[in-house]
Amino acid sequence: VQVSIAPFDVREGGFTGAGINTVTKSGTNTLTATVYSYNRSEAFVGNSLAGNDVVANPELSFIQTGISVGGPIIKDKVFFFANYEMERRSDPASNFVADNDGNVEFGESRVTAADMDAIKQRMKDVYNYDTGSYEGYNHETNNDKMLLKLDVNISANHNASFRYSRLDASRDLPPHFIALSYNNTGRGPNSTSLPFENSGYKINNVLDSYAGELNSTFGGNIANRFFFSMNKFRDWRSPKSEDFPTIQIGKDGLAYATLGHEPFSIHNILDQDVLQVSNNLSYFMGDHVFTAGVNYESFKFFNSFNIFRNFFFGLGFTTGTTTFDSVDDFLAATDPTVLDTLGNPANVDFRALNGAGAFKGELIDISQMAFYGQDEWAFSDNLNLIFGLRVDIPQYNTQPVENPYSTSLALLDENGDAEVVDQAKLPEPNPLYSPRIGFNWDVNGDRSMQIRGGSGIFTGRLPFVWLGNAISNPGFNSNLPGDNPT
């Protein structure tokens, strides 16, 4: 692993802080194999804080196991390396349990087990809905990783490498803690509120990555590096609940219990295909190394984040949401023995709050081209200088459809002047210039003390998620009901 705090080499781009580069192992002429495993359980973890024992203490387990093999296919010519790793982790979903006796101790929530049992049973009896547990359950974090690498010495002047890696991972999470919760006081689990297990969700991540590299030398004073990679990311959420409105119950102005569907995970999908191709040509002339290069990146991503669907003030989420100020209010509203004026059960039909209409998503296509050149100058035996310029040019290849509702709004800019905001109008290609200079001074000439420094501009990748959300979020459009959508 290489961490570059301030690399002034113009071949390095796409970041504004530090650059992190990882290099995988390669096979050699010796056949080698490694097997490893790391394990942990609750026996290796403390269960007290400031002298107080934590009441909630479900089982905890962690195991990371892997195997790697490397060696020659053709001695001195072709080598392989392969690695597989499995990780399984189970953590307590909450550090709090419900109170059973009215005496709230350290590690207990003010939420009573009697209230949670009553809520759970009412949802089962009236709506045939399973809330899941409210304590004593775990969250799983699992992943499988695989790496295959091939190195080929084509000739004395050319060598190539090819790599394939895969990640298949998932992680359980509770419902989103703060956003649009009861009085914005959070959903827990904590000392004041507990969510039910099925109000959570699972994040799934699958990555397939392909990469190839060809290094060549010509005539002793020219070197060339060609590199390409293709990365396919597939990220999505799997709610633990069936489609059902989010139900929030409060007490004394604070959140108390949450059940129903996780409000932000309906059809939440992000698929990304990222292609990168670069070529760097270096010419060695005396004390100078002149480098010129080009880098092309293509980003194609499908983004679907459907919080709102047929939204109007008072419903909100795709599955709908409703709030009660107490457990008693919830039980009263869901009591099937209470009849309306027609003699029918008057209990709330929560599923009537479910949104309707198709889910929305957009396929967005963006690319970025970079050109750069630099001179590495060995000014003396112990002082190296570097001068370079990099130019990055983002290009938007997507043509969004104009939203007549948003363009009809009377909006004001920061000076109070009228302006029209059109999310279908994307920026034109705009070159981003990054000049850089740097030095490396070997003070004593023996590398015992080195001083490095320089100055430059670093341009990171644009936050394309902002662009994607503006185009793909269907929350506000001209087809909304009501005269004044908020």
URNOR-V522754 format. One record per residue. N is the residue number from 0. RES is the residue in three letters. PSI is psi as a letter, one per 40 degrees, with the letter a starting at -180 (* if undefined). NEAR is the number of other C-alpha atoms within 12 Angstrom. D_LAST is the distance of its C-alpha to the last C-alpha in Angstrom with 2 decimals. Layout:
n=N res=RES psi=PSI near=NEAR d_last=D_LAST
n=N res=RES psi=PSI near=NEAR d_last=D_LAST
//
This chain:
n=0 res=VAL psi=h near=10 d_last=49.30
n=1 res=GLN psi=h near=12 d_last=49.17
n=2 res=VAL psi=h near=14 d_last=46.80
n=3 res=SER psi=h near=19 d_last=46.86
n=4 res=ILE psi=d near=19 d_last=45.50
n=5 res=ALA psi=g near=26 d_last=45.85
n=6 res=PRO psi=h near=34 d_last=47.44
n=7 res=PHE psi=e near=36 d_last=48.34
n=8 res=ASP psi=h near=37 d_last=49.35
n=9 res=VAL psi=e near=41 d_last=47.20
n=10 res=ARG psi=e near=37 d_last=47.43
n=11 res=GLU psi=h near=40 d_last=44.98
n=12 res=GLY psi=a near=41 d_last=41.35
n=13 res=GLY psi=e near=32 d_last=37.80
n=14 res=PHE psi=i near=24 d_last=37.38
n=15 res=THR psi=e near=21 d_last=36.95
n=16 res=GLY psi=b near=18 d_last=38.51
n=17 res=ALA psi=i near=19 d_last=41.41
n=18 res=GLY psi=h near=23 d_last=42.54
n=19 res=ILE psi=h near=18 d_last=43.54
n=20 res=ASN psi=h near=15 d_last=45.95
n=21 res=THR psi=h near=10 d_last=47.48
n=22 res=VAL psi=h near=12 d_last=50.76
n=23 res=THR psi=i near=26 d_last=51.84
n=24 res=LYS psi=i near=24 d_last=55.42
n=25 res=SER psi=i near=30 d_last=57.81
n=26 res=GLY psi=i near=31 d_last=60.85
n=27 res=THR psi=a near=26 d_last=64.33
n=28 res=ASN psi=e near=19 d_last=67.89
n=29 res=THR psi=h near=18 d_last=67.97
n=30 res=LEU psi=h near=20 d_last=66.39
n=31 res=THR psi=i near=21 d_last=64.33
n=32 res=ALA psi=i near=19 d_last=62.10
n=33 res=THR psi=h near=17 d_last=60.03
n=34 res=VAL psi=h near=16 d_last=58.64
n=35 res=TYR psi=i near=17 d_last=56.49
n=36 res=SER psi=h near=18 d_last=54.59
n=37 res=TYR psi=h near=17 d_last=52.77
n=38 res=ASN psi=i near=19 d_last=52.05
n=39 res=ARG psi=i near=20 d_last=50.56
n=40 res=SER psi=a near=20 d_last=50.02
n=41 res=GLU psi=e near=19 d_last=49.07
n=42 res=ALA psi=e near=14 d_last=52.71
n=43 res=PHE psi=e near=12 d_last=52.01
n=44 res=VAL psi=h near=17 d_last=49.02
n=45 res=GLY psi=i near=15 d_last=49.30
n=46 res=ASN psi=f near=21 d_last=47.98
n=47 res=SER psi=i near=15 d_last=48.07
n=48 res=LEU psi=h near=13 d_last=46.17
n=49 res=ALA psi=f near=9 d_last=47.92
n=50 res=GLY psi=e near=9 d_last=50.60
n=51 res=ASN psi=h near=14 d_last=48.29
n=52 res=ASP psi=h near=17 d_last=48.28
n=53 res=VAL psi=h near=23 d_last=44.93
n=54 res=VAL psi=d near=24 d_last=44.74
n=55 res=ALA psi=h near=32 d_last=42.60
n=56 res=ASN psi=g near=27 d_last=44.94
n=57 res=PRO psi=i near=25 d_last=44.30
n=58 res=GLU psi=i near=25 d_last=46.33
n=59 res=LEU psi=h near=29 d_last=45.48
n=60 res=SER psi=i near=25 d_last=46.94
n=61 res=PHE psi=h near=27 d_last=46.89
n=62 res=ILE psi=h near=24 d_last=49.10
n=63 res=GLN psi=h near=24 d_last=49.21
n=64 res=THR psi=h near=24 d_last=51.95
n=65 res=GLY psi=i near=24 d_last=52.93
n=66 res=ILE psi=h near=21 d_last=55.79
n=67 res=SER psi=i near=28 d_last=56.64
n=68 res=VAL psi=h near=26 d_last=59.52
n=69 res=GLY psi=i near=28 d_last=60.74
n=70 res=GLY psi=a near=26 d_last=63.87
n=71 res=PRO psi=i near=25 d_last=65.66
n=72 res=ILE psi=d near=20 d_last=65.55
n=73 res=ILE psi=h near=19 d_last=68.15
n=74 res=LYS psi=h near=17 d_last=69.77
n=75 res=ASP psi=e near=20 d_last=68.93
n=76 res=LYS psi=d near=23 d_last=66.77
n=77 res=VAL psi=h near=26 d_last=63.91
n=78 res=PHE psi=i near=33 d_last=62.16
n=79 res=PHE psi=i near=36 d_last=59.43
n=80 res=PHE psi=h near=36 d_last=57.26
n=81 res=ALA psi=i near=33 d_last=55.04
n=82 res=ASN psi=h near=31 d_last=53.01
n=83 res=TYR psi=h near=28 d_last=51.11
n=84 res=GLU psi=h near=28 d_last=49.27
n=85 res=MET psi=h near=27 d_last=47.65
n=86 res=GLU psi=h near=29 d_last=45.56
n=87 res=ARG psi=h near=29 d_last=44.69
n=88 res=ARG psi=h near=30 d_last=43.04
n=89 res=SER psi=h near=28 d_last=42.04
n=90 res=ASP psi=i near=29 d_last=40.44
n=91 res=PRO psi=h near=32 d_last=39.56
n=92 res=ALA psi=e near=37 d_last=35.91
n=93 res=SER psi=i near=37 d_last=35.97
n=94 res=ASN psi=e near=32 d_last=38.25
n=95 res=PHE psi=i near=35 d_last=37.63
n=96 res=VAL psi=i near=38 d_last=38.86
n=97 res=ALA psi=i near=39 d_last=38.10
n=98 res=ASP psi=h near=29 d_last=40.31
n=99 res=ASN psi=e near=18 d_last=43.10
n=100 res=ASP psi=e near=14 d_last=45.09
n=101 res=GLY psi=e near=15 d_last=42.94
n=102 res=ASN psi=g near=14 d_last=44.46
n=103 res=VAL psi=h near=20 d_last=41.82
n=104 res=GLU psi=i near=21 d_last=43.83
n=105 res=PHE psi=h near=24 d_last=43.12
n=106 res=GLY psi=e near=28 d_last=41.01
n=107 res=GLU psi=i near=32 d_last=39.79
n=108 res=SER psi=i near=36 d_last=36.25
n=109 res=ARG psi=e near=34 d_last=35.70
n=110 res=VAL psi=h near=43 d_last=34.36
n=111 res=THR psi=i near=30 d_last=37.24
n=112 res=ALA psi=d near=28 d_last=38.69
n=113 res=ALA psi=d near=18 d_last=39.04
n=114 res=ASP psi=d near=29 d_last=35.30
n=115 res=MET psi=d near=37 d_last=34.52
n=116 res=ASP psi=d near=26 d_last=37.32
n=117 res=ALA psi=d near=24 d_last=36.08
n=118 res=ILE psi=d near=42 d_last=32.54
n=119 res=LYS psi=d near=33 d_last=34.07
n=120 res=GLN psi=d near=22 d_last=36.50
n=121 res=ARG psi=d near=27 d_last=34.04
n=122 res=MET psi=d near=31 d_last=31.83
n=123 res=LYS psi=d near=16 d_last=35.05
n=124 res=ASP psi=d near=17 d_last=36.53
n=125 res=VAL psi=d near=24 d_last=33.63
n=126 res=TYR psi=e near=23 d_last=31.47
n=127 res=ASN psi=f near=15 d_last=34.13
n=128 res=TYR psi=h near=25 d_last=31.79
n=129 res=ASP psi=h near=28 d_last=33.41
n=130 res=THR psi=e near=37 d_last=31.62
n=131 res=GLY psi=a near=29 d_last=34.30
n=132 res=SER psi=i near=28 d_last=36.05
n=133 res=TYR psi=e near=44 d_last=34.72
n=134 res=GLU psi=i near=37 d_last=37.63
n=135 res=GLY psi=e near=25 d_last=40.60
n=136 res=TYR psi=i near=29 d_last=39.01
n=137 res=ASN psi=i near=28 d_last=39.00
n=138 res=HIS psi=h near=31 d_last=36.80
n=139 res=GLU psi=i near=29 d_last=38.57
n=140 res=THR psi=h near=29 d_last=38.60
n=141 res=ASN psi=i near=29 d_last=40.74
n=142 res=ASN psi=i near=28 d_last=41.62
n=143 res=ASP psi=h near=27 d_last=44.40
n=144 res=LYS psi=h near=29 d_last=45.40
n=145 res=MET psi=i near=29 d_last=47.99
n=146 res=LEU psi=h near=31 d_last=49.62
n=147 res=LEU psi=h near=30 d_last=52.26
n=148 res=LYS psi=i near=35 d_last=53.93
n=149 res=LEU psi=h near=33 d_last=56.80
n=150 res=ASP psi=h near=36 d_last=58.80
n=151 res=VAL psi=h near=31 d_last=61.35
n=152 res=ASN psi=g near=26 d_last=64.03
n=153 res=ILE psi=d near=18 d_last=64.53
n=154 res=SER psi=a near=16 d_last=67.24
n=155 res=ALA psi=d near=16 d_last=68.32
n=156 res=ASN psi=e near=20 d_last=65.74
n=157 res=HIS psi=h near=21 d_last=62.81
n=158 res=ASN psi=i near=26 d_last=60.90
n=159 res=ALA psi=i near=29 d_last=57.73
n=160 res=SER psi=i near=34 d_last=55.39
n=161 res=PHE psi=i near=30 d_last=52.85
n=162 res=ARG psi=h near=33 d_last=50.35
n=163 res=TYR psi=h near=28 d_last=48.12
n=164 res=SER psi=i near=31 d_last=45.98
n=165 res=ARG psi=i near=30 d_last=43.62
n=166 res=LEU psi=h near=27 d_last=41.26
n=167 res=ASP psi=h near=28 d_last=40.01
n=168 res=ALA psi=i near=30 d_last=38.07
n=169 res=SER psi=i near=28 d_last=35.78
n=170 res=ARG psi=h near=30 d_last=34.47
n=171 res=ASP psi=i near=31 d_last=33.12
n=172 res=LEU psi=i near=35 d_last=30.26
n=173 res=PRO psi=i near=42 d_last=28.55
n=174 res=PRO psi=i near=41 d_last=24.82
n=175 res=HIS psi=h near=29 d_last=22.65
n=176 res=PHE psi=d near=27 d_last=23.62
n=177 res=ILE psi=d near=21 d_last=20.79
n=178 res=ALA psi=h near=18 d_last=17.30
n=179 res=LEU psi=f near=27 d_last=15.16
n=180 res=SER psi=i near=35 d_last=18.52
n=181 res=TYR psi=h near=33 d_last=19.60
n=182 res=ASN psi=f near=21 d_last=18.87
n=183 res=ASN psi=f near=18 d_last=18.87
n=184 res=THR psi=e near=28 d_last=22.64
n=185 res=GLY psi=i near=30 d_last=23.32
n=186 res=ARG psi=e near=39 d_last=24.75
n=187 res=GLY psi=a near=42 d_last=28.30
n=188 res=PRO psi=h near=40 d_last=31.03
n=189 res=ASN psi=a near=31 d_last=32.26
n=190 res=SER psi=e near=29 d_last=34.05
n=191 res=THR psi=e near=32 d_last=31.25
n=192 res=SER psi=i near=43 d_last=29.50
n=193 res=LEU psi=h near=45 d_last=30.67
n=194 res=PRO psi=i near=50 d_last=28.79
n=195 res=PHE psi=i near=46 d_last=30.59
n=196 res=GLU psi=d near=39 d_last=32.07
n=197 res=ASN psi=e near=38 d_last=30.24
n=198 res=SER psi=e near=43 d_last=26.84
n=199 res=GLY psi=a near=44 d_last=27.92
n=200 res=TYR psi=i near=35 d_last=28.33
n=201 res=LYS psi=h near=32 d_last=30.77
n=202 res=ILE psi=h near=32 d_last=30.32
n=203 res=ASN psi=h near=30 d_last=32.73
n=204 res=ASN psi=h near=29 d_last=34.15
n=205 res=VAL psi=h near=29 d_last=36.77
n=206 res=LEU psi=h near=30 d_last=38.29
n=207 res=ASP psi=h near=28 d_last=41.13
n=208 res=SER psi=h near=30 d_last=42.64
n=209 res=TYR psi=h near=28 d_last=45.51
n=210 res=ALA psi=i near=31 d_last=47.32
n=211 res=GLY psi=i near=30 d_last=50.55
n=212 res=GLU psi=h near=28 d_last=52.55
n=213 res=LEU psi=h near=28 d_last=55.73
n=214 res=ASN psi=h near=27 d_last=57.77
n=215 res=SER psi=i near=26 d_last=60.68
n=216 res=THR psi=i near=22 d_last=63.32
n=217 res=PHE psi=h near=18 d_last=65.38
n=218 res=GLY psi=e near=12 d_last=68.66
n=219 res=GLY psi=e near=14 d_last=68.22
n=220 res=ASN psi=e near=20 d_last=65.98
n=221 res=ILE psi=h near=21 d_last=62.86
n=222 res=ALA psi=i near=27 d_last=60.29
n=223 res=ASN psi=h near=30 d_last=57.27
n=224 res=ARG psi=h near=30 d_last=54.40
n=225 res=PHE psi=h near=28 d_last=52.24
n=226 res=PHE psi=i near=29 d_last=49.32
n=227 res=PHE psi=i near=28 d_last=46.70
n=228 res=SER psi=i near=27 d_last=44.21
n=229 res=MET psi=h near=28 d_last=41.76
n=230 res=ASN psi=h near=30 d_last=39.22
n=231 res=LYS psi=h near=30 d_last=37.17
n=232 res=PHE psi=h near=30 d_last=34.46
n=233 res=ARG psi=h near=29 d_last=32.86
n=234 res=ASP psi=h near=31 d_last=30.29
n=235 res=TRP psi=i near=29 d_last=28.41
n=236 res=ARG psi=i near=33 d_last=27.44
n=237 res=SER psi=g near=30 d_last=29.14
n=238 res=PRO psi=i near=31 d_last=27.43
n=239 res=LYS psi=e near=31 d_last=30.11
n=240 res=SER psi=i near=30 d_last=28.34
n=241 res=GLU psi=i near=27 d_last=28.19
n=242 res=ASP psi=h near=32 d_last=24.82
n=243 res=PHE psi=i near=35 d_last=23.78
n=244 res=PRO psi=i near=36 d_last=20.72
n=245 res=THR psi=h near=45 d_last=20.48
n=246 res=ILE psi=h near=44 d_last=21.97
n=247 res=GLN psi=h near=43 d_last=21.88
n=248 res=ILE psi=h near=40 d_last=24.49
n=249 res=GLY psi=i near=36 d_last=24.96
n=250 res=LYS psi=h near=27 d_last=27.92
n=251 res=ASP psi=f near=18 d_last=28.45
n=252 res=GLY psi=e near=20 d_last=24.98
n=253 res=LEU psi=i near=30 d_last=25.48
n=254 res=ALA psi=i near=38 d_last=24.80
n=255 res=TYR psi=d near=44 d_last=27.79
n=256 res=ALA psi=i near=50 d_last=27.49
n=257 res=THR psi=h near=53 d_last=25.31
n=258 res=LEU psi=i near=49 d_last=26.12
n=259 res=GLY psi=a near=45 d_last=24.87
n=260 res=HIS psi=i near=43 d_last=23.46
n=261 res=GLU psi=h near=46 d_last=22.58
n=262 res=PRO psi=e near=48 d_last=18.77
n=263 res=PHE psi=e near=40 d_last=18.90
n=264 res=SER psi=e near=38 d_last=21.97
n=265 res=ILE psi=h near=37 d_last=21.30
n=266 res=HIS psi=f near=31 d_last=22.92
n=267 res=ASN psi=h near=33 d_last=22.76
n=268 res=ILE psi=h near=32 d_last=25.42
n=269 res=LEU psi=h near=33 d_last=26.76
n=270 res=ASP psi=h near=32 d_last=29.95
n=271 res=GLN psi=h near=33 d_last=31.68
n=272 res=ASP psi=h near=30 d_last=34.88
n=273 res=VAL psi=h near=30 d_last=36.36
n=274 res=LEU psi=h near=29 d_last=39.58
n=275 res=GLN psi=h near=30 d_last=41.61
n=276 res=VAL psi=h near=28 d_last=44.88
n=277 res=SER psi=i near=31 d_last=46.88
n=278 res=ASN psi=h near=28 d_last=50.41
n=279 res=ASN psi=h near=33 d_last=52.24
n=280 res=LEU psi=h near=29 d_last=55.70
n=281 res=SER psi=h near=29 d_last=57.88
n=282 res=TYR psi=h near=25 d_last=61.15
n=283 res=PHE psi=h near=23 d_last=63.66
n=284 res=MET psi=h near=17 d_last=65.86
n=285 res=GLY psi=b near=14 d_last=67.98
n=286 res=ASP psi=e near=19 d_last=65.90
n=287 res=HIS psi=i near=21 d_last=62.68
n=288 res=VAL psi=h near=26 d_last=60.23
n=289 res=PHE psi=h near=29 d_last=58.09
n=290 res=THR psi=h near=33 d_last=55.01
n=291 res=ALA psi=i near=31 d_last=52.71
n=292 res=GLY psi=i near=33 d_last=49.94
n=293 res=VAL psi=i near=32 d_last=46.89
n=294 res=ASN psi=h near=35 d_last=44.00
n=295 res=TYR psi=h near=32 d_last=41.52
n=296 res=GLU psi=h near=31 d_last=38.51
n=297 res=SER psi=h near=31 d_last=36.31
n=298 res=PHE psi=h near=34 d_last=33.02
n=299 res=LYS psi=h near=31 d_last=31.59
n=300 res=PHE psi=i near=33 d_last=28.84
n=301 res=PHE psi=h near=35 d_last=26.74
n=302 res=ASN psi=h near=35 d_last=23.46
n=303 res=SER psi=h near=36 d_last=21.39
n=304 res=PHE psi=g near=34 d_last=18.80
n=305 res=ASN psi=g near=35 d_last=16.78
n=306 res=ILE psi=d near=37 d_last=14.66
n=307 res=PHE psi=h near=37 d_last=12.10
n=308 res=ARG psi=h near=35 d_last=13.68
n=309 res=ASN psi=f near=33 d_last=12.50
n=310 res=PHE psi=h near=33 d_last=9.38
n=311 res=PHE psi=i near=25 d_last=7.60
n=312 res=PHE psi=h near=20 d_last=6.77
n=313 res=GLY psi=d near=17 d_last=10.41
n=314 res=LEU psi=c near=30 d_last=11.89
n=315 res=GLY psi=c near=29 d_last=10.63
n=316 res=PHE psi=i near=38 d_last=13.83
n=317 res=THR psi=d near=38 d_last=15.98
n=318 res=THR psi=e near=37 d_last=18.47
n=319 res=GLY psi=i near=36 d_last=16.24
n=320 res=THR psi=i near=39 d_last=16.63
n=321 res=THR psi=i near=35 d_last=18.08
n=322 res=THR psi=i near=34 d_last=19.50
n=323 res=PHE psi=i near=31 d_last=22.76
n=324 res=ASP psi=e near=24 d_last=24.18
n=325 res=SER psi=i near=26 d_last=27.67
n=326 res=VAL psi=d near=31 d_last=29.89
n=327 res=ASP psi=d near=19 d_last=31.33
n=328 res=ASP psi=d near=20 d_last=27.98
n=329 res=PHE psi=d near=32 d_last=27.55
n=330 res=LEU psi=d near=28 d_last=31.13
n=331 res=ALA psi=d near=22 d_last=30.86
n=332 res=ALA psi=d near=28 d_last=27.82
n=333 res=THR psi=e near=30 d_last=29.59
n=334 res=ASP psi=h near=26 d_last=33.05
n=335 res=PRO psi=e near=21 d_last=34.40
n=336 res=THR psi=e near=15 d_last=37.21
n=337 res=VAL psi=h near=17 d_last=34.98
n=338 res=LEU psi=i near=16 d_last=34.99
n=339 res=ASP psi=a near=14 d_last=32.80
n=340 res=THR psi=e near=8 d_last=34.41
n=341 res=LEU psi=e near=8 d_last=35.43
n=342 res=GLY psi=e near=11 d_last=37.15
n=343 res=ASN psi=i near=13 d_last=34.77
n=344 res=PRO psi=h near=18 d_last=33.46
n=345 res=ALA psi=e near=19 d_last=30.34
n=346 res=ASN psi=i near=24 d_last=29.10
n=347 res=VAL psi=h near=28 d_last=25.52
n=348 res=ASP psi=g near=21 d_last=25.19
n=349 res=PHE psi=d near=31 d_last=23.07
n=350 res=ARG psi=e near=26 d_last=23.37
n=351 res=ALA psi=e near=17 d_last=21.50
n=352 res=LEU psi=e near=26 d_last=18.29
n=353 res=ASN psi=h near=30 d_last=19.15
n=354 res=GLY psi=i near=28 d_last=16.95
n=355 res=ALA psi=i near=21 d_last=18.72
n=356 res=GLY psi=i near=16 d_last=19.40
n=357 res=ALA psi=i near=15 d_last=21.05
n=358 res=PHE psi=i near=25 d_last=20.39
n=359 res=LYS psi=i near=28 d_last=19.68
n=360 res=GLY psi=i near=26 d_last=21.70
n=361 res=GLU psi=i near=30 d_last=23.21
n=362 res=LEU psi=h near=26 d_last=26.78
n=363 res=ILE psi=h near=34 d_last=26.89
n=364 res=ASP psi=h near=28 d_last=30.23
n=365 res=ILE psi=i near=35 d_last=31.08
n=366 res=SER psi=i near=29 d_last=34.55
n=367 res=GLN psi=h near=36 d_last=36.26
n=368 res=MET psi=h near=31 d_last=39.81
n=369 res=ALA psi=h near=37 d_last=41.92
n=370 res=PHE psi=i near=32 d_last=45.32
n=371 res=TYR psi=i near=35 d_last=47.49
n=372 res=GLY psi=i near=33 d_last=51.02
n=373 res=GLN psi=i near=33 d_last=52.99
n=374 res=ASP psi=h near=32 d_last=56.48
n=375 res=GLU psi=h near=32 d_last=57.76
n=376 res=TRP psi=h near=26 d_last=60.86
n=377 res=ALA psi=g near=23 d_last=63.48
n=378 res=PHE psi=d near=19 d_last=64.48
n=379 res=SER psi=a near=18 d_last=67.15
n=380 res=ASP psi=d near=17 d_last=68.27
n=381 res=ASN psi=e near=22 d_last=65.77
n=382 res=LEU psi=h near=25 d_last=62.95
n=383 res=ASN psi=h near=28 d_last=60.45
n=384 res=LEU psi=i near=31 d_last=57.97
n=385 res=ILE psi=h near=35 d_last=54.99
n=386 res=PHE psi=h near=31 d_last=53.27
n=387 res=GLY psi=i near=35 d_last=50.48
n=388 res=LEU psi=h near=33 d_last=47.47
n=389 res=ARG psi=h near=35 d_last=44.58
n=390 res=VAL psi=h near=35 d_last=42.05
n=391 res=ASP psi=h near=36 d_last=38.92
n=392 res=ILE psi=h near=31 d_last=37.02
n=393 res=PRO psi=i near=33 d_last=33.68
n=394 res=GLN psi=h near=28 d_last=33.13
n=395 res=TYR psi=h near=27 d_last=29.98
n=396 res=ASN psi=e near=21 d_last=31.23
n=397 res=THR psi=i near=25 d_last=27.96
n=398 res=GLN psi=g near=20 d_last=26.66
n=399 res=PRO psi=i near=22 d_last=22.91
n=400 res=VAL psi=h near=19 d_last=21.61
n=401 res=GLU psi=i near=20 d_last=19.60
n=402 res=ASN psi=h near=25 d_last=15.99
n=403 res=PRO psi=d near=17 d_last=16.02
n=404 res=TYR psi=d near=22 d_last=12.31
n=405 res=SER psi=d near=25 d_last=12.04
n=406 res=THR psi=e near=21 d_last=15.39
n=407 res=SER psi=e near=16 d_last=14.52
n=408 res=LEU psi=i near=19 d_last=12.07
n=409 res=ALA psi=h near=15 d_last=14.10
n=410 res=LEU psi=i near=16 d_last=14.24
n=411 res=LEU psi=i near=12 d_last=17.00
n=412 res=ASP psi=a near=11 d_last=19.34
n=413 res=GLU psi=e near=8 d_last=21.14
n=414 res=ASN psi=e near=8 d_last=23.49
n=415 res=GLY psi=e near=9 d_last=21.04
n=416 res=ASP psi=i near=10 d_last=21.98
n=417 res=ALA psi=i near=14 d_last=19.81
n=418 res=GLU psi=i near=16 d_last=19.21
n=419 res=VAL psi=h near=20 d_last=17.81
n=420 res=VAL psi=h near=21 d_last=16.50
n=421 res=ASP psi=h near=22 d_last=17.97
n=422 res=GLN psi=e near=26 d_last=17.83
n=423 res=ALA psi=e near=22 d_last=20.79
n=424 res=LYS psi=h near=20 d_last=23.02
n=425 res=LEU psi=i near=26 d_last=24.82
n=426 res=PRO psi=i near=19 d_last=27.39
n=427 res=GLU psi=i near=14 d_last=30.95
n=428 res=PRO psi=h near=17 d_last=33.70
n=429 res=ASN psi=h near=16 d_last=34.43
n=430 res=PRO psi=h near=18 d_last=37.64
n=431 res=LEU psi=h near=26 d_last=37.38
n=432 res=TYR psi=h near=23 d_last=40.80
n=433 res=SER psi=g near=33 d_last=42.26
n=434 res=PRO psi=i near=28 d_last=45.75
n=435 res=ARG psi=i near=33 d_last=47.66
n=436 res=ILE psi=i near=30 d_last=51.04
n=437 res=GLY psi=i near=29 d_last=52.63
n=438 res=PHE psi=i near=30 d_last=55.96
n=439 res=ASN psi=h near=27 d_last=57.81
n=440 res=TRP psi=h near=25 d_last=60.87
n=441 res=ASP psi=g near=22 d_last=63.38
n=442 res=VAL psi=d near=17 d_last=65.01
n=443 res=ASN psi=e near=13 d_last=68.21
n=444 res=GLY psi=e near=16 d_last=68.41
n=445 res=ASP psi=e near=12 d_last=68.43
n=446 res=ARG psi=e near=15 d_last=64.65
n=447 res=SER psi=d near=11 d_last=65.24
n=448 res=MET psi=h near=13 d_last=62.89
n=449 res=GLN psi=i near=17 d_last=60.22
n=450 res=ILE psi=h near=19 d_last=57.82
n=451 res=ARG psi=i near=24 d_last=54.85
n=452 res=GLY psi=a near=22 d_last=52.40
n=453 res=GLY psi=a near=23 d_last=50.63
n=454 res=SER psi=i near=22 d_last=47.53
n=455 res=GLY psi=i near=26 d_last=44.91
n=456 res=ILE psi=h near=29 d_last=41.37
n=457 res=PHE psi=h near=31 d_last=39.57
n=458 res=THR psi=h near=29 d_last=36.58
n=459 res=GLY psi=i near=23 d_last=34.66
n=460 res=ARG psi=i near=25 d_last=32.72
n=461 res=LEU psi=i near=23 d_last=29.29
n=462 res=PRO psi=g near=15 d_last=26.38
n=463 res=PHE psi=e near=26 d_last=25.67
n=464 res=VAL psi=d near=25 d_last=23.07
n=465 res=TRP psi=d near=15 d_last=20.63
n=466 res=LEU psi=d near=28 d_last=21.44
n=467 res=GLY psi=d near=36 d_last=21.33
n=468 res=ASN psi=d near=29 d_last=17.87
n=469 res=ALA psi=d near=30 d_last=16.45
n=470 res=ILE psi=d near=34 d_last=18.26
n=471 res=SER psi=e near=34 d_last=18.18
n=472 res=ASN psi=h near=30 d_last=14.77
n=473 res=PRO psi=e near=32 d_last=13.38
n=474 res=GLY psi=d near=34 d_last=9.97
n=475 res=PHE psi=h near=30 d_last=8.19
n=476 res=ASN psi=i near=30 d_last=10.69
n=477 res=SER psi=e near=22 d_last=11.97
n=478 res=ASN psi=e near=20 d_last=13.11
n=479 res=LEU psi=i near=21 d_last=10.07
n=480 res=PRO psi=i near=18 d_last=10.89
n=481 res=GLY psi=i near=15 d_last=9.63
n=482 res=ASP psi=d near=10 d_last=9.66
n=483 res=ASN psi=g near=15 d_last=6.29
n=484 res=PRO psi=i near=20 d_last=3.79
n=485 res=THR psi=* near=16 d_last=0.00
//
